[in-house]
């Protein structure tokens, strides 16, 4: 059985982090959240963030 409430594995960096936010029951750590906010669309990492975020939406749809 999966305990999503206790899952603090960040969906972006895929590491266990103590602090972060939940988006549709998926965990995003503080660091990645602030990084995403500060990442410009022209930044090389931007597509990576979008890709990782897409995982969240796919799971919601499931
Ligand atoms: Zn993270």
PDB file of the backbone (N, CA, C, O) and the ligand in Angstrom, with CONECT records:
HET     ZN  A 101       1
ATOM      1  N   UNK A   1       0.829  -1.203   0.000  1.00  0.00           N
ATOM      2  CA  UNK A   1       0.000   0.000   0.000  1.00  0.00           C
ATOM      3  C   UNK A   1       0.869   1.261   0.000  1.00  0.00           C
ATOM      4  O   UNK A   1       1.847   1.348   0.743  1.00  0.00           O
ATOM      5  N   UNK A   2       0.513   2.213  -0.821  1.00  0.00           N
ATOM      6  CA  UNK A   2       1.273   3.449  -0.872  1.00  0.00           C
ATOM      7  C   UNK A   2       0.709   4.469   0.106  1.00  0.00           C
ATOM      8  O   UNK A   2      -0.497   4.714   0.140  1.00  0.00           O
ATOM      9  N   UNK A   3       1.585   5.051   0.888  1.00  0.00           N
ATOM     10  CA  UNK A   3       1.195   6.122   1.794  1.00  0.00           C
ATOM     11  C   UNK A   3       1.643   7.439   1.180  1.00  0.00           C
ATOM     12  O   UNK A   3       2.745   7.915   1.455  1.00  0.00           O
ATOM     13  N   UNK A   4       0.803   8.018   0.359  1.00  0.00           N
ATOM     14  CA  UNK A   4       1.183   9.242  -0.336  1.00  0.00           C
ATOM     15  C   UNK A   4       1.424  10.408   0.611  1.00  0.00           C
ATOM     16  O   UNK A   4       2.232  11.293   0.329  1.00  0.00           O
ATOM     17  N   UNK A   5       0.729  10.401   1.717  1.00  0.00           N
ATOM     18  CA  UNK A   5       0.845  11.492   2.674  1.00  0.00           C
ATOM     19  C   UNK A   5       2.266  11.584   3.227  1.00  0.00           C
ATOM     20  O   UNK A   5       2.758  12.672   3.526  1.00  0.00           O
ATOM     21  N   UNK A   6       2.919  10.422   3.358  1.00  0.00           N
ATOM     22  CA  UNK A   6       4.260  10.413   3.929  1.00  0.00           C
ATOM     23  C   UNK A   6       5.346  10.463   2.858  1.00  0.00           C
ATOM     24  O   UNK A   6       6.537  10.467   3.168  1.00  0.00           O
ATOM     25  N   UNK A   7       4.930  10.502   1.623  1.00  0.00           N
ATOM     26  CA  UNK A   7       5.896  10.538   0.541  1.00  0.00           C
ATOM     27  C   UNK A   7       6.421  11.948   0.334  1.00  0.00           C
ATOM     28  O   UNK A   7       5.691  12.823  -0.133  1.00  0.00           O
ATOM     29  N   UNK A   8       7.687  12.176   0.679  1.00  0.00           N
ATOM     30  CA  UNK A   8       8.286  13.494   0.478  1.00  0.00           C
ATOM     31  C   UNK A   8       9.418  13.388  -0.529  1.00  0.00           C
ATOM     32  O   UNK A   8      10.422  14.093  -0.424  1.00  0.00           O
ATOM     33  N   UNK A   9       9.252  12.511  -1.501  1.00  0.00           N
ATOM     34  CA  UNK A   9      10.225  12.412  -2.571  1.00  0.00           C
ATOM     35  C   UNK A   9       9.828  13.404  -3.652  1.00  0.00           C
ATOM     36  O   UNK A   9       8.762  13.297  -4.260  1.00  0.00           O
ATOM     37  N   UNK A  10      10.702  14.363  -3.875  1.00  0.00           N
ATOM     38  CA  UNK A  10      10.418  15.419  -4.832  1.00  0.00           C
ATOM     39  C   UNK A  10      10.293  14.859  -6.245  1.00  0.00           C
ATOM     40  O   UNK A  10      11.131  14.077  -6.693  1.00  0.00           O
ATOM     41  N   UNK A  11       9.237  15.268  -6.935  1.00  0.00           N
ATOM     42  CA  UNK A  11       9.016  14.757  -8.294  1.00  0.00           C
ATOM     43  C   UNK A  11       9.976  15.382  -9.296  1.00  0.00           C
ATOM     44  O   UNK A  11      10.149  14.853 -10.394  1.00  0.00           O
ATOM     45  N   UNK A  12      10.597  16.491  -8.940  1.00  0.00           N
ATOM     46  CA  UNK A  12      11.525  17.171  -9.838  1.00  0.00           C
ATOM     47  C   UNK A  12      12.938  16.616  -9.710  1.00  0.00           C
ATOM     48  O   UNK A  12      13.509  16.130 -10.686  1.00  0.00           O
ATOM     49  N   UNK A  13      13.500  16.688  -8.505  1.00  0.00           N
ATOM     50  CA  UNK A  13      14.884  16.242  -8.310  1.00  0.00           C
ATOM     51  C   UNK A  13      14.952  14.794  -7.836  1.00  0.00           C
ATOM     52  O   UNK A  13      16.033  14.210  -7.754  1.00  0.00           O
ATOM     53  N   UNK A  14      13.786  14.217  -7.525  1.00  0.00           N
ATOM     54  CA  UNK A  14      13.665  12.813  -7.123  1.00  0.00           C
ATOM     55  C   UNK A  14      14.516  12.472  -5.902  1.00  0.00           C
ATOM     56  O   UNK A  14      15.106  11.396  -5.805  1.00  0.00           O
ATOM     57  N   UNK A  15      14.556  13.427  -4.976  1.00  0.00           N
ATOM     58  CA  UNK A  15      15.249  13.204  -3.717  1.00  0.00           C
ATOM     59  C   UNK A  15      14.282  13.426  -2.566  1.00  0.00           C
ATOM     60  O   UNK A  15      13.326  14.194  -2.675  1.00  0.00           O
ATOM     61  N   UNK A  16      14.547  12.737  -1.460  1.00  0.00           N
ATOM     62  CA  UNK A  16      13.743  12.930  -0.263  1.00  0.00           C
ATOM     63  C   UNK A  16      14.101  14.262   0.375  1.00  0.00           C
ATOM     64  O   UNK A  16      15.256  14.508   0.720  1.00  0.00           O
ATOM     65  N   UNK A  17      13.095  15.122   0.528  1.00  0.00           N
ATOM     66  CA  UNK A  17      13.330  16.444   1.120  1.00  0.00           C
ATOM     67  C   UNK A  17      12.313  16.689   2.231  1.00  0.00           C
ATOM     68  O   UNK A  17      11.152  16.295   2.117  1.00  0.00           O
ATOM     69  N   UNK A  18      12.761  17.352   3.321  1.00  0.00           N
ATOM     70  CA  UNK A  18      11.850  17.602   4.445  1.00  0.00           C
ATOM     71  C   UNK A  18      10.836  18.695   4.171  1.00  0.00           C
ATOM     72  O   UNK A  18       9.735  18.676   4.721  1.00  0.00           O
ATOM     73  N   UNK A  19      11.200  19.649   3.323  1.00  0.00           N
ATOM     74  CA  UNK A  19      10.317  20.786   3.076  1.00  0.00           C
ATOM     75  C   UNK A  19       9.909  20.855   1.610  1.00  0.00           C
ATOM     76  O   UNK A  19      10.687  20.563   0.702  1.00  0.00           O
ATOM     77  N   UNK A  20       8.657  21.255   1.422  1.00  0.00           N
ATOM     78  CA  UNK A  20       8.188  21.403   0.052  1.00  0.00           C
ATOM     79  C   UNK A  20       6.695  21.613   0.001  1.00  0.00           C
ATOM     80  O   UNK A  20       6.038  21.754   1.033  1.00  0.00           O
ATOM     81  N   UNK A  21       6.166  21.632  -1.200  1.00  0.00           N
ATOM     82  CA  UNK A  21       4.737  21.826  -1.386  1.00  0.00           C
ATOM     83  C   UNK A  21       4.150  20.605  -2.086  1.00  0.00           C
ATOM     84  O   UNK A  21       4.870  19.805  -2.685  1.00  0.00           O
ATOM     85  N   UNK A  22       2.833  20.481  -1.997  1.00  0.00           N
ATOM     86  CA  UNK A  22       2.149  19.402  -2.697  1.00  0.00           C
ATOM     87  C   UNK A  22       1.284  19.987  -3.805  1.00  0.00           C
ATOM     88  O   UNK A  22       0.494  20.908  -3.599  1.00  0.00           O
ATOM     89  N   UNK A  23       1.468  19.414  -4.984  1.00  0.00           N
ATOM     90  CA  UNK A  23       0.640  19.786  -6.121  1.00  0.00           C
ATOM     91  C   UNK A  23      -0.092  18.529  -6.560  1.00  0.00           C
ATOM     92  O   UNK A  23       0.511  17.588  -7.075  1.00  0.00           O
ATOM     93  N   UNK A  24      -1.385  18.529  -6.350  1.00  0.00           N
ATOM     94  CA  UNK A  24      -2.196  17.366  -6.734  1.00  0.00           C
ATOM     95  C   UNK A  24      -1.616  16.079  -6.139  1.00  0.00           C
ATOM     96  O   UNK A  24      -1.480  15.070  -6.832  1.00  0.00           O
ATOM     97  N   UNK A  25      -1.283  16.128  -4.874  1.00  0.00           N
ATOM     98  CA  UNK A  25      -0.751  15.003  -4.095  1.00  0.00           C
ATOM     99  C   UNK A  25       0.678  14.618  -4.470  1.00  0.00           C
ATOM    100  O   UNK A  25       1.232  13.683  -3.892  1.00  0.00           O
ATOM    101  N   UNK A  26       1.278  15.318  -5.422  1.00  0.00           N
ATOM    102  CA  UNK A  26       2.680  15.076  -5.754  1.00  0.00           C
ATOM    103  C   UNK A  26       3.532  16.113  -5.032  1.00  0.00           C
ATOM    104  O   UNK A  26       3.167  17.282  -4.911  1.00  0.00           O
ATOM    105  N   UNK A  27       4.683  15.638  -4.557  1.00  0.00           N
ATOM    106  CA  UNK A  27       5.540  16.492  -3.751  1.00  0.00           C
ATOM    107  C   UNK A  27       6.600  17.197  -4.594  1.00  0.00           C
ATOM    108  O   UNK A  27       7.270  16.585  -5.426  1.00  0.00           O
ATOM    109  N   UNK A  28       6.733  18.511  -4.353  1.00  0.00           N
ATOM    110  CA  UNK A  28       7.812  19.293  -4.973  1.00  0.00           C
ATOM    111  C   UNK A  28       8.540  20.003  -3.845  1.00  0.00           C
ATOM    112  O   UNK A  28       7.927  20.749  -3.082  1.00  0.00           O
ATOM    113  N   UNK A  29       9.840  19.777  -3.734  1.00  0.00           N
ATOM    114  CA  UNK A  29      10.589  20.346  -2.624  1.00  0.00           C
ATOM    115  C   UNK A  29      10.752  21.860  -2.778  1.00  0.00           C
ATOM    116  O   UNK A  29      10.636  22.427  -3.865  1.00  0.00           O
ATOM    117  N   UNK A  30      11.024  22.473  -1.640  1.00  0.00           N
ATOM    118  CA  UNK A  30      11.213  23.923  -1.567  1.00  0.00           C
ATOM    119  C   UNK A  30      12.194  24.445  -2.609  1.00  0.00           C
ATOM    120  O   UNK A  30      11.936  25.431  -3.298  1.00  0.00           O
ATOM    121  N   UNK A  31      13.327  23.752  -2.702  1.00  0.00           N
ATOM    122  CA  UNK A  31      14.400  24.199  -3.599  1.00  0.00           C
ATOM    123  C   UNK A  31      13.950  24.199  -5.053  1.00  0.00           C
ATOM    124  O   UNK A  31      14.169  25.164  -5.785  1.00  0.00           O
ATOM    125  N   UNK A  32      13.317  23.106  -5.458  1.00  0.00           N
ATOM    126  CA  UNK A  32      12.870  23.007  -6.845  1.00  0.00           C
ATOM    127  C   UNK A  32      11.752  23.996  -7.128  1.00  0.00           C
ATOM    128  O   UNK A  32      11.679  24.576  -8.211  1.00  0.00           O
ATOM    129  N   UNK A  33      10.885  24.180  -6.145  1.00  0.00           N
ATOM    130  CA  UNK A  33       9.770  25.110  -6.329  1.00  0.00           C
ATOM    131  C   UNK A  33      10.297  26.520  -6.572  1.00  0.00           C
ATOM    132  O   UNK A  33       9.857  27.196  -7.501  1.00  0.00           O
ATOM    133  N   UNK A  34      11.245  26.968  -5.733  1.00  0.00           N
ATOM    134  CA  UNK A  34      11.781  28.320  -5.898  1.00  0.00           C
ATOM    135  C   UNK A  34      12.643  28.399  -7.155  1.00  0.00           C
ATOM    136  O   UNK A  34      12.718  29.443  -7.802  1.00  0.00           O
ATOM    137  N   UNK A  35      13.288  27.295  -7.490  1.00  0.00           N
ATOM    138  CA  UNK A  35      14.097  27.281  -8.714  1.00  0.00           C
ATOM    139  C   UNK A  35      13.216  27.435  -9.948  1.00  0.00           C
ATOM    140  O   UNK A  35      13.541  28.171 -10.880  1.00  0.00           O
ATOM    141  N   UNK A  36      12.095  26.723  -9.928  1.00  0.00           N
ATOM    142  CA  UNK A  36      11.170  26.809 -11.051  1.00  0.00           C
ATOM    143  C   UNK A  36      10.638  28.226 -11.217  1.00  0.00           C
ATOM    144  O   UNK A  36      10.534  28.749 -12.326  1.00  0.00           O
ATOM    145  N   UNK A  37      10.308  28.827 -10.084  1.00  0.00           N
ATOM    146  CA  UNK A  37       9.774  30.190 -10.107  1.00  0.00           C
ATOM    147  C   UNK A  37      10.790  31.169 -10.694  1.00  0.00           C
ATOM    148  O   UNK A  37      10.431  32.124 -11.383  1.00  0.00           O
ATOM    149  N   UNK A  38      12.072  30.907 -10.402  1.00  0.00           N
ATOM    150  CA  UNK A  38      13.125  31.815 -10.840  1.00  0.00           C
ATOM    151  C   UNK A  38      13.760  31.422 -12.172  1.00  0.00           C
ATOM    152  O   UNK A  38      14.687  32.080 -12.645  1.00  0.00           O
ATOM    153  N   UNK A  39      13.261  30.360 -12.763  1.00  0.00           N
ATOM    154  CA  UNK A  39      13.832  29.914 -14.032  1.00  0.00           C
ATOM    155  C   UNK A  39      13.122  30.581 -15.205  1.00  0.00           C
ATOM    156  O   UNK A  39      11.901  30.506 -15.342  1.00  0.00           O
ATOM    157  N   UNK A  40      13.902  31.219 -16.024  1.00  0.00           N
ATOM    158  CA  UNK A  40      13.350  31.870 -17.215  1.00  0.00           C
ATOM    159  C   UNK A  40      13.040  30.818 -18.279  1.00  0.00           C
ATOM    160  O   UNK A  40      13.666  29.759 -18.318  1.00  0.00           O
ATOM    161  N   UNK A  41      12.076  31.120 -19.136  1.00  0.00           N
ATOM    162  CA  UNK A  41      11.702  30.159 -20.185  1.00  0.00           C
ATOM    163  C   UNK A  41      12.855  29.881 -21.152  1.00  0.00           C
ATOM    164  O   UNK A  41      12.874  28.848 -21.822  1.00  0.00           O
ATOM    165  N   UNK A  42      13.808  30.800 -21.220  1.00  0.00           N
ATOM    166  CA  UNK A  42      14.956  30.607 -22.106  1.00  0.00           C
ATOM    167  C   UNK A  42      16.069  29.790 -21.433  1.00  0.00           C
ATOM    168  O   UNK A  42      17.055  29.413 -22.067  1.00  0.00           O
ATOM    169  N   UNK A  43      15.883  29.530 -20.134  1.00  0.00           N
ATOM    170  CA  UNK A  43      16.877  28.746 -19.402  1.00  0.00           C
ATOM    171  C   UNK A  43      16.879  27.305 -19.884  1.00  0.00           C
ATOM    172  O   UNK A  43      15.837  26.743 -20.219  1.00  0.00           O
ATOM    173  N   UNK A  44      18.073  26.716 -19.912  1.00  0.00           N
ATOM    174  CA  UNK A  44      18.221  25.342 -20.402  1.00  0.00           C
ATOM    175  C   UNK A  44      17.465  24.342 -19.543  1.00  0.00           C
ATOM    176  O   UNK A  44      17.078  23.274 -20.018  1.00  0.00           O
ATOM    177  N   UNK A  45      17.256  24.687 -18.289  1.00  0.00           N
ATOM    178  CA  UNK A  45      16.578  23.748 -17.382  1.00  0.00           C
ATOM    179  C   UNK A  45      15.061  23.825 -17.478  1.00  0.00           C
ATOM    180  O   UNK A  45      14.353  22.953 -16.975  1.00  0.00           O
ATOM    181  N   UNK A  46      14.579  24.854 -18.114  1.00  0.00           N
ATOM    182  CA  UNK A  46      13.131  25.052 -18.164  1.00  0.00           C
ATOM    183  C   UNK A  46      12.378  23.867 -18.768  1.00  0.00           C
ATOM    184  O   UNK A  46      11.382  23.420 -18.199  1.00  0.00           O
ATOM    185  N   UNK A  47      12.835  23.352 -19.908  1.00  0.00           N
ATOM    186  CA  UNK A  47      12.143  22.168 -20.472  1.00  0.00           C
ATOM    187  C   UNK A  47      12.169  20.975 -19.524  1.00  0.00           C
ATOM    188  O   UNK A  47      11.229  20.182 -19.489  1.00  0.00           O
ATOM    189  N   UNK A  48      13.239  20.854 -18.763  1.00  0.00           N
ATOM    190  CA  UNK A  48      13.332  19.764 -17.783  1.00  0.00           C
ATOM    191  C   UNK A  48      12.261  19.900 -16.718  1.00  0.00           C
ATOM    192  O   UNK A  48      11.607  18.923 -16.353  1.00  0.00           O
ATOM    193  N   UNK A  49      12.085  21.104 -16.225  1.00  0.00           N
ATOM    194  CA  UNK A  49      11.052  21.347 -15.215  1.00  0.00           C
ATOM    195  C   UNK A  49       9.667  21.035 -15.773  1.00  0.00           C
ATOM    196  O   UNK A  49       8.842  20.402 -15.114  1.00  0.00           O
ATOM    197  N   UNK A  50       9.435  21.483 -16.978  1.00  0.00           N
ATOM    198  CA  UNK A  50       8.143  21.232 -17.615  1.00  0.00           C
ATOM    199  C   UNK A  50       7.910  19.730 -17.761  1.00  0.00           C
ATOM    200  O   UNK A  50       6.820  19.217 -17.507  1.00  0.00           O
ATOM    201  N   UNK A  51       8.964  19.055 -18.175  1.00  0.00           N
ATOM    202  CA  UNK A  51       8.875  17.598 -18.346  1.00  0.00           C
ATOM    203  C   UNK A  51       8.523  16.917 -17.028  1.00  0.00           C
ATOM    204  O   UNK A  51       7.658  16.043 -16.976  1.00  0.00           O
ATOM    205  N   UNK A  52       9.207  17.331 -15.968  1.00  0.00           N
ATOM    206  CA  UNK A  52       8.956  16.738 -14.657  1.00  0.00           C
ATOM    207  C   UNK A  52       7.551  17.085 -14.164  1.00  0.00           C
ATOM    208  O   UNK A  52       6.865  16.251 -13.573  1.00  0.00           O
ATOM    209  N   UNK A  53       7.140  18.304 -14.410  1.00  0.00           N
ATOM    210  CA  UNK A  53       5.806  18.729 -13.994  1.00  0.00           C
ATOM    211  C   UNK A  53       4.719  17.961 -14.735  1.00  0.00           C
ATOM    212  O   UNK A  53       3.643  17.709 -14.192  1.00  0.00           O
ATOM    213  N   UNK A  54       5.006  17.594 -15.971  1.00  0.00           N
ATOM    214  CA  UNK A  54       4.028  16.848 -16.763  1.00  0.00           C
ATOM    215  C   UNK A  54       3.684  15.521 -16.107  1.00  0.00           C
ATOM    216  O   UNK A  54       2.568  15.022 -16.256  1.00  0.00           O
ATOM    217  N   UNK A  55       4.633  14.953 -15.386  1.00  0.00           N
ATOM    218  CA  UNK A  55       4.377  13.699 -14.664  1.00  0.00           C
ATOM    219  C   UNK A  55       3.217  13.873 -13.703  1.00  0.00           C
ATOM    220  O   UNK A  55       2.402  12.969 -13.519  1.00  0.00           O
ATOM    221  N   UNK A  56       3.155  15.050 -13.092  1.00  0.00           N
ATOM    222  CA  UNK A  56       2.097  15.313 -12.125  1.00  0.00           C
ATOM    223  C   UNK A  56       0.750  15.281 -12.823  1.00  0.00           C
ATOM    224  O   UNK A  56      -0.189  14.645 -12.344  1.00  0.00           O
ATOM    225  N   UNK A  57       0.656  15.965 -13.951  1.00  0.00           N
ATOM    226  CA  UNK A  57      -0.638  16.051 -14.638  1.00  0.00           C
ATOM    227  C   UNK A  57      -1.065  14.689 -15.163  1.00  0.00           C
ATOM    228  O   UNK A  57      -2.250  14.358 -15.149  1.00  0.00           O
ATOM    229  N   UNK A  58      -0.106  13.904 -15.625  1.00  0.00           N
ATOM    230  CA  UNK A  58      -0.453  12.576 -16.115  1.00  0.00           C
ATOM    231  C   UNK A  58      -1.032  11.715 -14.997  1.00  0.00           C
ATOM    232  O   UNK A  58      -1.978  10.958 -15.213  1.00  0.00           O
ATOM    233  N   UNK A  59      -0.462  11.834 -13.814  1.00  0.00           N
ATOM    234  CA  UNK A  59      -0.940  11.046 -12.684  1.00  0.00           C
ATOM    235  C   UNK A  59      -2.330  11.492 -12.251  1.00  0.00           C
ATOM    236  O   UNK A  59      -3.164  10.678 -11.856  1.00  0.00           O
ATOM    237  N   UNK A  60      -2.562  12.786 -12.332  1.00  0.00           N
ATOM    238  CA  UNK A  60      -3.878  13.310 -11.968  1.00  0.00           C
ATOM    239  C   UNK A  60      -4.945  12.736 -12.891  1.00  0.00           C
ATOM    240  O   UNK A  60      -6.053  12.404 -12.467  1.00  0.00           O
ATOM    241  N   UNK A  61      -4.581  12.629 -14.153  1.00  0.00           N
ATOM    242  CA  UNK A  61      -5.526  12.145 -15.143  1.00  0.00           C
ATOM    243  C   UNK A  61      -5.837  10.668 -14.974  1.00  0.00           C
ATOM    244  O   UNK A  61      -6.897  10.197 -15.385  1.00  0.00           O
ATOM    245  N   UNK A  62      -4.910   9.943 -14.368  1.00  0.00           N
ATOM    246  CA  UNK A  62      -5.052   8.489 -14.235  1.00  0.00           C
ATOM    247  C   UNK A  62      -6.210   8.107 -13.307  1.00  0.00           C
ATOM    248  O   UNK A  62      -6.462   6.921 -13.090  1.00  0.00           O
TER     249      UNK A  62
HETATM  250 ZN    ZN A 101      13.326  18.855  -5.562  1.00  0.00          ZN
END
